[in-house]
């Protein structure tokens, strides 16, 4: 969950600060592990895409960044670093400890931004969507990384939500709001944790662990699709799966 609030921050200065933070992280990665031009370029592109899409959404909503949004943006910077490492070293010797550390901190901060949003009373649907997109992209990148070692089937974890979104563009009944579900949130949170644990290599039998995580995700999406098929045609107000 994440926050949005009325405009209180300079419209130009803050995006520059976050872009600078991404460049600094990429520079640190280049110094530490020799991040190449492709990784750096992808990292910068990730930052620009995040700022552009978020800025457009904020403008449409007539809102500005709130305190939890900044936590999520910090997570986005870390995800940009993970993405740069995975793309730059795809199929080769990725610095596992560094990748796992960045991804683990990004996942840990997911619990922080929700607490900040609730404590400040500034939660919003747009903020929650931003938070969800950061989570989904991190899971996609981690699944790409693990696919080189475990096989392409792991990509199903990262692609499943995007497949759902694409399907919802063609099937209106998939766009209905789903009822709140603790099980859905738990399954979604487990994916990132399992992928990071598997990437670390510290737990034997990571293939079985990732397969189990994929099984729970298939169950979660399947249950929601079934509910939407039975009830979604009645009221179509949006598309949400978190």
C-alpha positions as CSV (number, residue, x, y, z in Angstrom):
1,X,0.0,0.0,0.0
2,X,1.2,3.5,-0.7
3,X,0.3,7.1,-0.4
4,X,-0.6,10.2,-2.4
5,X,-1.3,13.6,-1.2
6,X,-2.0,17.1,-2.4
7,X,0.9,19.0,-4.1
8,X,3.5,20.1,-1.5
9,X,6.8,19.4,-3.3
10,X,8.5,21.1,-6.1
11,X,7.5,19.7,-9.5
12,X,10.9,19.7,-11.0
13,X,13.4,19.2,-8.2
14,X,12.3,15.9,-6.7
15,X,12.4,13.8,-10.0
16,X,15.9,15.1,-10.5
17,X,16.8,13.9,-7.0
18,X,15.5,10.4,-7.7
19,X,17.1,10.2,-11.1
20,X,20.4,11.2,-9.4
21,X,19.9,8.5,-6.8
22,X,19.5,5.9,-9.6
23,X,22.6,7.2,-11.3
24,X,24.6,7.1,-8.1
25,X,23.5,3.5,-7.4
26,X,24.5,2.4,-11.0
27,X,27.8,4.2,-10.6
28,X,28.4,2.3,-7.4
29,X,27.6,-1.0,-9.1
30,X,29.9,-0.2,-11.9
31,X,32.7,0.5,-9.5
32,X,32.0,-2.6,-7.4
33,X,31.3,-5.3,-10.0
34,X,32.1,-3.6,-13.4
35,X,28.6,-3.0,-14.5
36,X,28.7,-2.6,-18.3
37,X,27.0,-0.1,-20.6
38,X,24.0,-2.3,-21.3
39,X,23.2,-2.7,-17.6
40,X,23.7,1.0,-16.9
41,X,21.5,1.9,-19.9
42,X,18.7,-0.4,-18.7
43,X,19.0,0.9,-15.2
44,X,18.6,4.5,-16.4
45,X,15.7,3.5,-18.7
46,X,14.0,1.9,-15.8
47,X,14.3,5.1,-13.7
48,X,13.0,7.3,-16.5
49,X,10.1,5.0,-17.2
50,X,9.1,5.0,-13.5
51,X,9.3,8.8,-13.2
52,X,7.4,9.3,-16.5
53,X,4.6,6.8,-15.8
54,X,4.2,7.9,-12.2
55,X,4.3,11.6,-13.1
56,X,1.6,11.1,-15.6
57,X,-0.6,9.3,-13.1
58,X,0.0,12.0,-10.5
59,X,-1.0,14.7,-12.9
60,X,-4.2,12.9,-13.9
61,X,-5.1,12.5,-10.2
62,X,-4.1,16.1,-9.3
63,X,-1.8,14.8,-6.6
64,X,1.9,14.9,-5.5
65,X,4.3,12.5,-3.8
66,X,3.5,11.6,-0.2
67,X,5.9,10.1,2.4
68,X,5.1,6.4,1.5
69,X,5.5,7.2,-2.2
70,X,9.1,8.2,-1.5
71,X,9.7,4.9,0.2
72,X,8.3,3.1,-2.8
73,X,10.5,5.3,-5.1
74,X,13.5,4.2,-3.0
75,X,12.4,0.6,-3.7
76,X,12.2,1.5,-7.4
77,X,15.8,2.7,-7.3
78,X,16.9,-0.6,-5.8
79,X,14.8,-2.6,-8.4
80,X,16.6,-0.5,-11.1
81,X,19.9,-1.8,-9.7
82,X,18.7,-5.4,-9.7
83,X,17.5,-5.0,-13.2
84,X,20.8,-3.6,-14.4
85,X,22.7,-6.5,-12.8
86,X,20.4,-9.1,-14.3
87,X,20.5,-7.6,-17.8
88,X,24.2,-6.9,-17.8
89,X,25.2,-10.4,-16.6
90,X,22.3,-12.4,-18.1
91,X,23.3,-16.1,-18.2
92,X,26.8,-15.3,-16.8
93,X,28.4,-14.7,-13.4
94,X,26.0,-12.4,-11.7
95,X,27.3,-11.0,-8.3
96,X,24.8,-13.0,-6.3
97,X,25.4,-11.5,-2.9
98,X,24.9,-7.9,-4.2
99,X,21.9,-8.8,-6.2
100,X,20.3,-10.6,-3.3
101,X,21.1,-7.7,-0.9
102,X,19.4,-5.1,-3.2
103,X,16.4,-7.3,-3.8
104,X,16.0,-8.2,-0.1
105,X,16.1,-4.6,1.0
106,X,13.5,-3.7,-1.7
107,X,11.2,-6.4,-0.4
108,X,11.7,-5.4,3.2
109,X,10.8,-1.8,2.4
110,X,7.5,-3.1,1.0
111,X,6.4,-3.5,4.6
112,X,7.6,0.0,5.5
113,X,5.7,2.0,2.9
114,X,2.4,0.3,3.9
115,X,3.0,1.2,7.5
116,X,3.8,4.8,6.5
117,X,0.7,5.1,4.4
118,X,-1.5,3.8,7.2
119,X,0.1,5.9,9.9
120,X,-0.2,9.1,7.9
121,X,-3.7,8.4,6.7
122,X,-2.8,9.0,3.1
123,X,-3.5,5.7,1.4
124,X,-4.9,5.8,-2.0
125,X,-5.8,3.5,-4.9
126,X,-3.2,5.1,-7.1
127,X,-0.5,4.7,-4.4
128,X,-1.4,1.1,-3.9
129,X,-1.2,0.5,-7.7
130,X,2.3,2.1,-7.8
131,X,3.4,-0.2,-5.0
132,X,2.0,-3.2,-6.7
133,X,3.8,-2.4,-10.0
134,X,7.1,-2.1,-8.3
135,X,6.6,-5.5,-6.6
136,X,5.5,-7.1,-9.9
137,X,8.5,-5.8,-11.8
138,X,10.9,-7.0,-9.2
139,X,9.4,-10.5,-9.3
140,X,9.6,-10.5,-13.1
141,X,13.3,-9.5,-13.0
142,X,14.1,-12.1,-10.4
143,X,12.2,-14.8,-12.4
144,X,14.3,-13.9,-15.4
145,X,17.5,-14.2,-13.4
146,X,16.5,-17.7,-12.0
147,X,15.3,-18.9,-15.4
148,X,18.9,-19.2,-16.6
149,X,19.6,-21.7,-13.8
150,X,16.3,-23.4,-13.2
151,X,14.7,-23.3,-16.6
152,X,12.2,-21.1,-18.5
153,X,9.2,-22.4,-16.5
154,X,10.3,-19.9,-13.7
155,X,9.2,-17.0,-16.0
156,X,5.6,-18.0,-15.4
157,X,5.9,-16.4,-11.9
158,X,6.9,-13.1,-13.3
159,X,4.7,-13.1,-16.3
160,X,1.4,-14.3,-14.8
161,X,0.2,-10.9,-13.6
162,X,1.1,-9.3,-16.9
163,X,-0.8,-12.0,-18.7
164,X,-3.8,-11.3,-16.5
165,X,-3.6,-7.6,-17.3
166,X,-3.4,-8.3,-21.1
167,X,-6.4,-10.7,-20.8
168,X,-8.4,-8.1,-18.9
169,X,-8.1,-5.7,-21.8
170,X,-10.0,-8.1,-24.0
171,X,-12.4,-9.6,-21.4
172,X,-14.4,-6.9,-19.5
173,X,-15.4,-9.3,-16.7
174,X,-11.8,-9.6,-15.6
175,X,-11.8,-5.9,-14.8
176,X,-14.1,-6.1,-11.9
177,X,-12.7,-5.3,-8.4
178,X,-11.8,-8.4,-6.5
179,X,-12.9,-8.7,-2.9
180,X,-10.0,-8.2,-0.3
181,X,-8.1,-11.4,0.4
182,X,-5.4,-12.1,2.9
183,X,-4.5,-15.3,1.1
184,X,-3.9,-13.4,-2.2
185,X,-1.6,-10.8,-0.5
186,X,0.3,-13.6,1.3
187,X,0.8,-15.6,-1.9
188,X,2.0,-12.4,-3.7
189,X,4.5,-11.6,-0.9
190,X,5.8,-15.2,-0.8
191,X,6.8,-15.0,-4.5
192,X,9.4,-12.3,-4.0
193,X,10.8,-14.0,-0.8
194,X,11.1,-17.4,-2.4
195,X,12.8,-16.0,-5.5
196,X,15.3,-14.1,-3.4
197,X,16.0,-17.2,-1.3
198,X,16.4,-19.3,-4.4
199,X,18.7,-16.7,-6.0
200,X,20.9,-16.7,-2.9
201,X,21.6,-20.4,-3.2
202,X,21.6,-20.9,0.6
203,X,18.7,-23.3,0.7
204,X,19.1,-26.8,-0.9
205,X,16.3,-27.8,-3.2
206,X,15.5,-24.3,-4.4
207,X,13.9,-25.8,-7.6
208,X,11.2,-27.5,-5.5
209,X,10.7,-24.3,-3.4
210,X,10.2,-22.2,-6.5
211,X,7.9,-24.8,-8.0
212,X,5.8,-24.7,-4.9
213,X,5.6,-20.9,-5.0
214,X,4.5,-21.1,-8.6
215,X,1.8,-23.6,-7.6
216,X,0.4,-21.3,-5.0
217,X,0.4,-18.4,-7.5
218,X,-1.5,-20.5,-10.1
219,X,-4.0,-21.4,-7.3
220,X,-4.4,-17.7,-6.3
221,X,-4.9,-16.5,-9.9
222,X,-7.1,-19.4,-10.7
223,X,-9.4,-18.8,-7.7
224,X,-9.7,-15.1,-8.6
225,X,-10.4,-15.8,-12.3
226,X,-13.1,-18.2,-11.3
227,X,-14.6,-15.6,-8.9
228,X,-14.5,-13.0,-11.7
229,X,-16.1,-15.3,-14.2
230,X,-19.0,-15.9,-11.8
231,X,-19.4,-12.4,-10.6
232,X,-17.3,-10.0,-12.7
233,X,-20.0,-9.3,-15.3
234,X,-22.2,-7.7,-12.7
235,X,-20.1,-4.6,-12.0
236,X,-16.9,-3.7,-13.9
237,X,-15.0,-0.9,-12.1
238,X,-11.3,-1.7,-12.6
239,X,-8.7,-4.4,-12.7
240,X,-6.8,-5.3,-9.6
241,X,-4.8,-8.3,-8.5
242,X,-2.4,-7.9,-5.6
